[in-house]
Amino acid sequence: MKSILYLTIVFFLVVSFDNSHENKQNRSNFIVSASAVNDKIVLSVKSVMFYPNTGYKITYREKVLKNEIFIEFENINAPSRGGTAFAPARCYIDLGKLKHGEYNITFEHNKKKTNGKLIVGTKIELTLDSASNVKLK
């Protein structure tokens, strides 16, 4: 009985600290929403897939041009420490102060592009093409 308990504990520890799922990170779809925070436009992004610890971060590159916004998701990084609760990976993309108007926005994730519109006015609206791997909240 002690050996079964011991093996169960060892298995749990190995699974808890296994980072092999990082190679599978791009299989998860992302959910995105847009809002205004202190006069800046911020995109909140989270993975659909849950990870074994809190604190997983989605890394990205963003480029904001005149009326074009391009965001490429790169990786999901494991935290050095984190709670043991299952949670999605997250990131917050600060687009800065954008003038009122309509912006074409493109997300690239898993070598697939999702196009949409970001409308900045008295309220913030984000629309995306359907059937993509980046979806609206």
N, C-alpha and C positions, 0 to 999 in steps of 0.2 A: 504494500500500500504506500509506503514511504517513497519507493522508487517511482511510482506513478505520479505522485504529487510532485516529486522533484523534477521529473521529465516535463510535466505540465508547466511548472514555473519556468524552466529553462526555455521551453518552446515559446511561452508568452514573451519572455525577455528578448529572444531572438527575433520574433515577429515584430515586436515593438520598436526595435532599433534597426530593422532592415530598411535600407534606403533604395532597394532595387525598384520600388514603385516609381521612383523619380524618372526612370527611363520611360515610363508609361504615361507621364504627366500630360502629354499632348493629346491623349485620347479623350480627355475630358472636354466637354463643351463649356463655354463661359456665358455668364449672365451679366449684362451691363445695364446701368441706369445713369442718368445725368441729372445734376442738380447744381444750384448756385450756392456757394459757400463764401461769405464775405466778399461779394462782388466778383468772385472767380468761378469759372465753370469747372466742375469736378466730375469725372466719370468714376463710378464705383463698379468694380469688376470682381466677380467671384466664380470659382469653378463649380461645376455641377457635381463633380466627384468630391467625396470627402476623404481627408487624409488622417492618419492616425494621431496626429498632434495638432494643437492650435499653432498658429504663427507661420504657416507656409505662405510664401510670397510669390506672386506672379511678377516676373520681370518683363519689361517691355521697352520699346523705343517709340517715341512719338515725334511727329513732325507737324507743325502747324504753319501753314502758308496762308496766303491772302484769304481765300475762301475754301481751302482744302485742309483736311485733317487726316493724317495717316498714322495708324497705331499698329505696330507689329509686336505680337506676344512672342517672347523668346523662350522662357523657361519657368519652372516652378522650383523655388529653392526651399529646402528643408530648414527649419529653425535649428539653432544650436541647442536650444532647450524649448520646451513647450509643455503645456498641459497635456494630459493623456486623453482628453476628449476628442472625438472625431469632429473635424471642422473642414470647411472648404478653404482652398487657397484664395488669397485676396490681394487686391492692389487698388490704390486710389490714384487716378491720373489727373493732375492739376493742369488744365489747359490755359490757365491764366485768365486775364480779363479779355473777353472777346466782345467786339462791337456787336450791336444788335444786327441780326441778319441771318441768312441761311448759309450753312456750311455743308459741303459734301464731306462725309466721313467714311473712311475705309479701315476696317479691321482685318489684319492678316493673322490667321491662326491655323497651324497645321498645313501651311502652304495653300490654304483656301482663303479667298477674300470675301468679306461681307461688306456690302455698300449700304449706305444710308444717308440720312439728313439729320443735322443738328440745327435746330432753330432756336436762336437766342433772342429773346424779347422780354416782355413783362413776365413770361414764364418760359421755362426751358422744355423743349420737346425733342425727343430722339426717336427716329423711325429707322428700322433696319429691314433689309430684304428678308423674306421668309426662307425657310429650308436652308439655314446656314448653321455653322457651329458656334456662332456668337449670337445670342438671343437677348431680347429685352426682358427686363425684370417684370 
